[in-house]
Amino acid sequence: MTPSRVGRRPDRTTLAVVALAAAALVVRLVGLGDRPLHWDEARVGYWSLRSLETGFFSYRPVAGGPLVYHFSRPSLALFGATDFALRLPFALFGAALPLAALLFRGRLAADETVGFAAVLAANPILVYYGRFARGDVLAVGFALVAFG
């Protein structure tokens, strides 16, 4: 039987991964609302705002599934209809990706876990799509957590 971790301090690996997630958050939030929405993001924003105004959502196959719209509604309700508010939930989710490295600690050494978290925090593709209001980073994150 393993001893309980309740009340114990986090180890250095966990602290390093959390620090990388915090750095990933900063990278994804800086200038988040500076560029105009891409047409696909604008479509997400439009249907999210319509859903927020009416309280109704209907599935549109051409517009994708409802997760991205439900994901962005609270941010739009809280911060208003801005590019920053639409992208914020996706940036937060993308910044949390390095935390998924902790799921692989049973198979990876401490330095490998931190390295994996660093790749998830700083990979240019994940950073780009982590600052973009689409479901790509959501799919990656959920798949990674399911695999972990």
C-alpha positions in Angstrom: 0.0 0.0 0.0 1.4 3.4 -0.9 1.5 6.2 1.6 -1.1 9.0 1.3 0.0 12.1 -0.5 -2.4 14.3 1.4 -0.7 17.0 3.4 2.7 16.4 1.6 4.4 19.1 -0.3 4.5 18.8 -4.1 7.8 17.4 -5.4 10.2 19.3 -7.7 8.9 17.7 -10.8 5.3 18.8 -10.1 6.5 22.3 -9.3 8.5 22.5 -12.5 5.5 21.3 -14.6 3.2 23.8 -12.9 5.8 26.6 -13.6 5.8 25.6 -17.2 2.0 25.7 -17.3 2.2 29.2 -15.8 4.7 30.3 -18.5 2.5 28.7 -21.1 -0.4 30.8 -19.8 1.7 34.0 -20.1 2.8 33.1 -23.6 -0.8 32.5 -24.7 -2.3 35.6 -23.1 0.1 38.2 -24.3 -1.5 40.1 -27.1 -4.4 37.6 -27.3 -6.9 40.1 -28.6 -4.5 42.2 -30.7 -5.2 40.6 -34.1 -8.6 40.4 -35.7 -10.6 37.2 -35.7 -9.9 34.7 -38.5 -13.1 34.0 -40.5 -13.5 30.6 -38.7 -13.1 32.3 -35.3 -15.6 34.9 -36.3 -18.1 32.2 -37.1 -17.5 30.7 -33.6 -17.9 34.1 -32.1 -21.1 34.8 -34.0 -22.8 31.6 -33.0 -21.6 31.8 -29.4 -23.1 35.3 -29.1 -26.3 34.2 -30.7 -26.5 31.3 -28.3 -25.7 33.6 -25.4 -28.4 36.1 -26.4 -31.1 33.6 -27.1 -30.2 30.8 -24.7 -30.7 28.4 -27.6 -28.2 26.3 -29.6 -28.9 24.2 -32.6 -26.4 21.9 -34.2 -25.1 23.0 -37.6 -23.0 20.4 -39.3 -21.1 23.1 -41.3 -20.2 25.0 -38.1 -19.0 22.0 -36.1 -20.1 20.6 -32.8 -21.4 22.6 -29.9 -18.3 22.3 -27.6 -16.5 25.4 -28.9 -19.7 27.5 -28.6 -20.4 26.3 -25.0 -16.8 26.7 -24.1 -16.7 30.4 -25.2 -20.1 31.5 -23.9 -19.0 32.1 -20.2 -16.0 34.2 -21.3 -18.1 36.3 -23.6 -20.8 36.8 -20.9 -18.1 37.9 -18.4 -15.9 40.1 -20.6 -18.1 41.1 -23.4 -17.9 40.6 -27.2 -14.2 41.0 -27.8 -11.6 39.0 -29.6 -9.8 38.5 -26.3 -12.9 37.1 -24.6 -13.6 34.7 -27.4 -10.1 33.3 -27.4 -9.6 33.3 -23.6 -11.1 29.8 -22.9 -9.0 28.2 -25.6 -5.8 30.0 -24.3 -6.5 28.7 -20.8 -7.1 25.2 -22.0 -3.9 25.3 -24.1 -1.9 26.6 -21.2 -3.1 23.7 -19.1 -1.8 21.1 -21.6 1.6 20.9 -19.8 -0.2 19.6 -16.7 -1.1 16.5 -18.7 2.5 15.5 -18.6 2.0 14.6 -15.0 -0.3 11.7 -16.1 2.7 10.0 -17.6 4.9 10.1 -14.5 4.6 6.4 -14.1 6.3 5.7 -17.4 8.6 8.7 -17.6 11.6 9.8 -15.4 11.3 13.2 -13.7 13.4 15.0 -16.3 11.5 13.4 -19.1 8.2 14.5 -17.5 9.5 18.1 -17.3 10.7 17.9 -20.9 7.4 16.6 -22.1 5.6 19.5 -20.3 8.1 21.9 -21.9 7.2 20.6 -25.3 3.5 21.0 -24.6 4.1 24.5 -23.2 6.3 25.9 -26.0 5.6 23.9 -29.1 4.9 26.6 -31.8 1.9 24.7 -33.2 0.3 24.3 -29.8 1.0 27.9 -28.9 -0.5 29.1 -32.2 -3.7 27.0 -31.9 -3.8 27.7 -28.2 -4.4 31.3 -29.1 -7.1 30.5 -31.7 -10.8 30.0 -31.1 -11.2 26.6 -32.6 -11.6 23.0 -31.3 -8.1 21.8 -32.4 -6.4 22.3 -29.0 -9.5 20.9 -27.3 -9.2 17.7 -29.4 -5.5 17.4 -28.7 -6.0 18.0 -24.9 -8.8 15.5 -24.5 -7.0 12.9 -26.5 -3.8 13.4 -24.5 -5.6 13.1 -21.2 -7.5 10.0 -22.4 -4.3 8.5 -23.4 -2.6 9.4 -20.1 
